[in-house]
Amino acid sequence: MDLLPDFWREDYWLPPGVTWRDVEQLSDSDRPLPQDLLIALPLALGFVALRYVFERFLAPPMGRCVGLRYRRQVTAAPSPKLESFYTQRSRQPTQSEIVTLMSLCGKTQRQIETWFRLRRNQDRPCRSKKFGEAAWRFFFYLTAFIGGLACLIDRPWFWDHRECWRQYPYQPMEKAHYWYYMLELGFYGSLLLRIYVDIKRKDFKEQVIHHLATIFLLSFSYCANYIRIGTLVMLLHDSADILLESAKMFNYGTGWRKTCDTLFVVFTTVFLVTRLVIFPSRIIHTTLVLSMEVFEPFAGYYFFNVLLMVLQGLHIFWAGLILRMVYKFLTGKLDKDVRSDEESEVEDEGDDRGGEENMDQGGDYCWERSKDTLNNKLSMLTNSCVLNNLTNHRASVADRMRKAQ
């Protein structure tokens, strides 16, 4: 029971010389209270429910507008022995394992390879699911950005960052900024609740770290009344995410190649400028340097800046992935997204469509196509060799017959 009072020690949360009694000079409606964060959980659950409705009823019509193709899922025939091997041992059996399965199940090699390909496709996310996730995020980020910009554009700290700390911590909180905080916190809470249900990508661990760091950052900055700088951080991040999700949406459609490429270029520019230039030079500089003009460092000051540094580290990580994609895009070598889904798109031979295959295609699919292409070439080469041998043999026999005559 003594841990809770220690957790709220004034030297942890407030600048030196400031007490909770001093902060309580503001009315409860004008200052952030820790118990306000409890509303984030029902908001997160509400976002989960709203997302289900959105993906169920609104995303399909939006997908048809961009030419999204809905494929009919072909399921693998029931086979207990193959299913047991698939779930317990490997989803991609080796050649020796296929031979063993042939004798065990009484199937040909082609039948077993086809069964495993169909079975893998059953576990892979369809394009409609990917589009629904991108459309939902686009809808929220666009709404949050417009709402955040509307409630910040006429505030003095939006233009002069020194205003973020003027009269800190005796800064009244406006109702619009309260809901801006709670909605963002609820949204990231819903992403964390669905992290194991959504499409799993290669940067899954970084996504979890990002969501946790964002939730801790929002929660701490709210309790410590870092509302002003916190709203700027949220607005800055939403600006690039809108372009990313819109580019993905057009990627899943048909006939939007140029639009998708344009959005990707604009997203790359906005991401690099906002996350690698504005964020460290304006936001972090404001919290590290300009805040010291008002108060001396304390525990909350260091903790808040550490969380910002974690976000900046993730920005650098994702910037590296994006720049790799840009390089491959410019050189025409972009086969898949470097942070593609671990469960890739359906393995279908002869599908030359661009779009999200360029950004979300997995290694299994590429390997299957490469293997099939190689087999076709070998087959053509073998047939060619056999025909040449037959032709040479017939010519040799005819020559010997002429000599004998």
HELIX and SHEET records of a PDB file:
HELIX    1   1 LEU A    3  PHE A    7  1                                   5    
HELIX    2   2 GLU A   10  TRP A   13  1                                   4    
HELIX    3   3 TRP A   20  VAL A   23  1                                   4    
HELIX    4   4 PRO A   34  ILE A   39  5                                   6    
HELIX    5   5 ALA A   40  VAL A   53  1                                  14    
HELIX    6   6 PHE A   54  LEU A   58  3                                   5    
HELIX    7   7 ALA A   59  CYS A   65  1                                   7    
HELIX    8   8 PRO A   80  GLN A   88  1                                   9    
HELIX    9   9 GLN A   95  CYS A  105  1                                  11    
HELIX   10  10 GLN A  109  ASP A  123  1                                  15    
HELIX   11  11 ARG A  127  LEU A  152  1                                  26    
HELIX   12  12 PRO A  156  TRP A  159  1                                   4    
HELIX   13  13 HIS A  161  CYS A  164  5                                   4    
HELIX   14  14 LYS A  175  LEU A  193  1                                  19    
HELIX   15  15 PHE A  204  CYS A  223  1                                  20    
HELIX   16  16 ILE A  227  TYR A  252  1                                  26    
HELIX   17  17 ARG A  257  VAL A  273  1                                  17    
HELIX   18  18 THR A  274  ILE A  284  3                                  11    
HELIX   19  19 HIS A  285  LEU A  288  1                                   4    
HELIX   20  20 LEU A  290  GLU A  293  5                                   4    
HELIX   21  21 ALA A  299  THR A  331  1                                  33    
HELIX   22  22 GLU A  357  ASP A  360  1                                   4    
HELIX   23  23 GLY A  363  ALA A  404  1                                  42    
END                                                                             
